[in-house]
């Protein structure tokens, strides 16, 4: 039986709501001989992936065995790497802002975890195994056209990651061009709301799903010279909490990830002095990585996160004060 299937074929999994899928997995897991299964799978994975060639199929299979039989400690003792993975096979995901540093990592992580991923960006970049669409999240017409294509091909949407964002540059607010700070609010908050509103009918039709809104530590603490960005990010947090309360009874779980400074081109674009100060303000004394953010997103998309709604997940290296 392939990893992550637990007795459900792909066609049944793709049409099964999150809560029913999880329950079915628990009820239908057959019992196998642990020793024979593990021996065979270890051999198969050794043949396929060697010591560390990064093939995601082998990684997922090994992770599945370790999770199923509780063999993490054994695998570590014998020197077998068990990378983190998340089972969202059969799900259809949309990731906005998919060409940026965080966006590309999210797309890759969801794809490796088994999802069919549609990457939205104004300047889309191809990622192996995913589908790209040119979408400006502030343009309702482009959003509708992209969703029509997805509806024709994938028939459903289970996961939405609202990752599109625009930071701008450091500015005292009194000198900040209104056109620029207006764009910050349009992309980071209003664009997010447009996409969520457009996707909800398909998500309801799928029987539930996950919406993850990307916010920022700026929305919790407010950052000097980033007033408009801080305001938009605070709006993302409030929107997440309100929408989560509306949708949780429909098995649609809405959460927010609020990173502190992450090592991306957008943050580096603020200049060396600003980055140096951000690192100095961090208890961990470093920037976060886009890969770390992607792992949290993937977990929130999985069945492991089935009692989280309206939550704000900090990724600040201990910097967040509440």
C-alpha positions in Angstrom: 0.0 0.0 0.0 1.5 3.4 -0.9 2.6 5.8 1.8 -0.2 8.0 3.2 -3.0 6.0 1.6 -4.2 4.0 4.7 -6.7 2.1 2.7 -8.3 5.0 0.7 -7.7 5.2 -3.0 -6.8 8.6 -4.5 -10.3 9.1 -6.0 -12.0 8.7 -2.7 -9.4 10.8 -0.9 -9.7 13.7 -3.3 -13.5 13.9 -2.7 -13.4 13.3 1.1 -13.8 16.3 3.4 -11.0 16.8 6.0 -12.9 15.6 9.0 -14.3 12.5 7.3 -11.0 11.6 5.7 -9.2 11.7 9.0 -11.8 9.5 10.7 -11.7 7.0 7.8 -7.9 6.8 8.0 -8.2 5.9 11.7 -10.9 3.2 11.1 -9.4 1.6 7.9 -5.7 1.3 8.8 -4.9 -2.5 8.4 -2.4 -4.2 10.7 0.8 -5.5 9.1 3.9 -7.3 10.2 6.1 -4.4 11.4 9.4 -6.3 11.0 8.8 -7.5 7.4 7.3 -4.3 6.2 10.0 -2.1 7.7 12.8 -4.3 6.3 11.3 -4.2 2.9 10.8 -0.5 2.9 14.2 0.3 4.2 15.7 -1.8 1.4 13.5 -0.1 -1.2 14.4 3.4 0.0 18.1 2.6 0.2 18.0 1.4 -3.4 16.0 4.5 -4.5 17.6 7.3 -2.6 21.0 6.2 -1.4 22.2 8.2 1.6 20.9 11.7 0.8 19.9 12.5 -2.8 16.8 14.5 -1.9 14.2 12.5 -3.8 10.9 13.5 -2.2 9.1 10.2 -3.0 11.6 8.3 -0.9 11.5 10.9 1.9 7.7 10.7 2.1 7.7 6.9 2.1 10.2 6.7 4.9 8.4 9.4 6.9 5.2 7.5 6.6 6.8 4.3 7.9 8.3 6.1 10.9 5.0 7.8 11.7 3.0 4.7 11.4 5.1 2.4 13.4 6.8 4.8 15.9 10.3 4.1 14.6 11.9 7.5 14.7 14.4 6.5 17.4 15.3 3.3 15.6 15.8 5.1 12.3 18.0 7.7 13.9 20.1 5.0 15.7 20.8 3.3 12.4 21.6 6.6 10.7 18.5 6.8 8.4 17.4 10.4 7.9 13.6 11.0 8.5 12.8 14.4 7.1 9.6 16.3 8.0 6.7 15.6 5.7 2.9 16.2 5.8 0.2 14.1 4.2 -2.1 16.3 2.1 -2.3 13.9 -0.9 -5.4 14.4 -3.1 -5.9 18.0 -2.0 -5.9 21.0 -4.4 -4.1 24.1 -3.2 -3.8 27.7 -4.4 -0.7 29.7 -3.3 -0.7 33.4 -4.0 2.6 35.4 -4.2 4.1 32.1 -5.3 7.2 33.4 -7.0 8.8 35.1 -3.9 11.2 33.5 -1.5 8.5 32.3 0.9 6.0 31.5 -1.8 8.3 29.2 -3.7 9.1 27.3 -0.6 5.4 26.9 0.3 4.6 25.7 -3.2 7.5 23.1 -3.1 6.5 21.9 0.4 2.8 21.4 -0.5 3.7 19.7 -3.7 6.1 17.3 -2.1 3.4 16.6 0.5 1.1 15.3 -2.2 -1.1 18.3 -3.1 -1.9 19.6 -6.5 -0.6 23.1 -6.4 -1.7 26.1 -8.4 0.8 29.0 -8.2 -0.5 32.5 -8.6 1.7 35.5 -9.1 2.0 38.6 -11.3 5.2 37.2 -12.6 4.9 33.4 -12.2 7.9 31.2 -12.1 7.6 27.5 -12.9 8.1 24.9 -10.1 8.4 21.3 -11.0 5.1 19.4 -10.5 3.0 22.5 -10.1 0.8 24.7 -12.3 1.3 28.4 -12.7 -1.2 31.2 -13.5 -0.7 34.9 -13.9 -2.8 36.6 -11.3 -2.8 40.0 -9.7 -4.7 39.6 -6.4 -6.1 43.1 -6.7 -7.8 42.3 -10.0 -11.2 40.6 -9.5 -11.3 39.6 -13.2 -8.0 37.8 -13.1 -9.0 36.0 -9.9 -12.3 34.8 -11.5 -10.6 33.7 -14.7 -7.9 31.7 -12.8 -10.6 30.0 -10.6 -12.6 29.1 -13.7 -9.6 27.2 -15.1 -9.0 25.4 -11.8 -12.7 24.5 -11.6 -12.5 22.9 -15.1 -9.3 21.0 -14.4 -9.2 20.2 -10.7 -12.9 20.5 -9.8 -12.2 21.7 -6.2 -10.1 23.8 -4.0 -9.1 22.5 -0.5 -6.3 24.8 0.5 -5.7 28.5 0.0 -2.5 30.2 1.2 -2.8 33.9 0.9 0.9 34.8 0.6 0.9 37.7 -1.8 2.4 40.8 -0.2 4.1 44.1 -0.8 6.4 45.6 1.8 7.5 48.9 0.2 10.5 50.8 1.6 11.2 52.4 5.0 9.5 55.8 5.2 8.4 58.2 7.8 4.7 58.1 7.3 4.4 61.9 6.7 6.6 61.5 3.6 5.1 58.2 2.4 3.5 58.6 -1.0 -0.3 57.9 -0.6 -0.2 55.9 -3.9 2.4 53.6 -2.5 0.9 53.0 0.9 -2.5 52.5 -0.8 -0.9 49.8 -2.9 0.4 48.1 0.3 -3.1 47.9 1.7 -4.6 46.8 -1.6 -2.2 43.9 -2.0 -1.7 42.8 1.6 -5.2 43.1 2.9 -7.9 43.8 0.2 -6.3 41.4 -2.3 -6.3 38.7 0.4 -10.0 39.4 1.1 -10.9 39.3 -2.7 -9.2 35.9 -3.2 -10.7 34.4 0.0 -14.2 35.5 -1.0 -13.8 34.1 -4.5 -12.5 30.7 -3.3 -15.0 30.1 -0.6 -17.8 28.6 -2.8 -15.4 26.0 -4.2 -14.1 25.2 -0.7 -17.6 24.7 0.6 -18.4 22.4 -2.3 -15.3 20.4 -1.3 -16.7 19.8 2.1 -14.2 22.0 4.0 -10.6 23.1 3.8 -7.9 25.4 5.0 -7.2 29.1 4.6 -3.8 30.3 5.8 -3.3 34.1 5.7 0.2 35.4 5.8 0.5 38.3 8.2 3.5 39.8 9.9 4.9 40.6 13.3 4.5 44.2 12.2 0.7 43.7 12.6 1.1 42.8 16.2 3.8 45.3 17.3 3.8 48.0 14.7 7.1 48.9 13.1 8.4 52.4 12.8 8.7 53.7 9.2 6.5 50.8 8.1 3.2 52.3 9.3 1.1 51.3 6.3 2.5 47.8 6.2 1.9 47.4 9.9 -1.7 48.6 9.5 -2.4 46.2 6.7 -0.8 43.3 8.7 -3.0 44.1 11.7 -6.0 44.0 9.4 -4.9 40.5 8.2 -4.9 39.4 11.8 -8.4 40.8 12.6 -9.8 39.4 9.3 -8.4 36.0 10.1 -10.1 35.9 13.5 -13.4 37.1 12.2 -13.5 34.9 9.2 -12.5 31.8 11.2 -15.5 32.3 13.5 -17.8 32.5 10.5 -16.5 29.3 8.8 -15.3 26.9 11.4 -18.8 25.2 11.6 -18.5 24.5 7.9 -15.2 22.6 8.4 -13.2 25.5 6.9 -10.3 26.4 9.3 -8.8 29.9 8.9 -5.5 30.7 10.5 -2.7 33.2 10.2 1.1 32.9 10.2 2.8 36.1 11.3 6.5 35.9 10.6 9.2 38.1 12.0 12.0 39.0 9.6 12.6 36.2 7.2 15.7 36.0 5.0 14.1 36.9 1.6 14.8 39.5 -1.1 12.0 41.6 0.2 13.6 41.9 3.7 17.1 42.3 2.3 15.8 45.1 0.1 15.3 47.3 3.2 19.0 47.7 3.4 21.9 46.3 5.4 21.4 48.5 8.4 17.7 47.6 8.7 18.6 43.9 8.5 21.3 44.2 11.0 18.9 45.8 13.5 16.3 43.1 12.9 18.9 40.4 13.7 20.0 42.3 16.7 16.4 42.5 18.0 15.9 38.8 17.6 16.6 36.6 20.7 17.9 34.0 18.3 20.1 36.6 16.6 19.3 35.5 13.1 16.7 35.8 10.4 14.2 33.1 9.9 14.2 31.0 6.7 11.5 30.6 4.1 11.7 26.8 4.5 10.8 27.1 8.2 7.7 29.1 7.2 6.8 26.5 4.6 6.9 23.7 7.1 4.4 25.5 9.4 2.1 26.2 6.5 2.2 22.5 5.5 1.4 21.4 9.0 -1.6 23.8 9.1 -2.9 22.3 5.9 -2.7 18.7 7.2 -5.0 16.7 9.4 -2.6 17.1 12.3 -4.0 20.7 12.6 -7.7 19.9 13.1 -8.4 21.9 16.2 -6.9 25.2 15.1 -9.1 28.1 13.8 -8.6 31.8 14.2 -5.1 31.3 15.6 -2.1 33.6 14.9 1.1 31.6 14.7 4.3 33.7 15.4 7.5 32.9 13.6 9.8 35.5 15.1 12.6 33.6 16.8 11.2 34.6 20.2 10.8 38.3 19.3 7.0 38.5 19.6 5.9 39.9 22.9 2.4 38.4 22.9 
